[in-house]
Amino acid sequence: MNIEILQEFLFWCMIINFGIYTLTAIAVLVFRDVMYKIHKMMFGLDEETVSKSIHMYLASYKFLITFFNFVPWVAILIIK
């Protein structure tokens, strides 16, 4: 595997992951009440706990995208 293929692979992984992140964030905004009701019925969680969990999930996912896709992609651009 040469460096150009690795660079392209990381770029497309980053784009796909960012798309998933964006769709999830939009779904949270649009379907907030439905998500709270579902989590309350299934797990007995209050609205504040669900909100904190969702924000923690989104923050963690954004960090992982940056750490595993964006940073290696930029490193390859720098050394190339």
N, C-alpha and C positions, 0 to 999 in steps of 0.2 A: 504494500500500500504506500503510495507516495503522498507527499505533504499536501498536494492540491486536492486529492480525494478526501483526505482527513479534514481539510479546511472546509470543503463543501459539505461534508457530512455534519460537522459541528454547526455550520450555518443553518442547515435545514432542521436539525434537531432543535436549535434555538427558536426558529420560526414556528415549528409545530408546538413546542412547549409554550411559547408566548401566546399562540392562538388558543390553546387549552386554558391557559391562565385568564385570558381576556373573556372567553365564553363563560368561565366559571364566575368571574367577577360580575359580568352582566347578569347572569342568572341569579346571583345573590341580590343584586339591586332590584331586579324585576319581580322575583318570586320570594321576597323576604318573608312576607306573612305566611305563605304556604310552607316554607321551610321551617319556620318557628313552630307551626302547628304540628307538622310531621314529627319533628324532634321532641316536642312536648308529649305527643301520644306515644311514641316509641320508647323514649328514654326518661320521660318525666323531667326534662330540663327546662329551666326558665329562659326567658328571652335574653337576658344578659349573658348567661353561660353560652347559649348558642351563638350569640353575636361575637363573644370573645373567641370561641373555638373557630369560627369561620375566618375571622381576621388573622388568627394565628396560623391557620392552614394556608391562607393566601400569602402571608408574609414568608412562611417557610418555603412555599413553592417558588416564590419569586427569588429567594436567596439561592435555592438549588439550581434554578435556571441560570442565574448569574455565575455561580461557582463552577458548574459542570459543563456549561455550553458557551457562555459569553467570554469568560476569562480565557479558556483554552483557545477559542477562535481568535481573540485579539492577540494572544501570544504567538500564534502561528503567523498572523499578519505582520507582527513586528519582526520575527526572525526571517521571514521570507524575503 
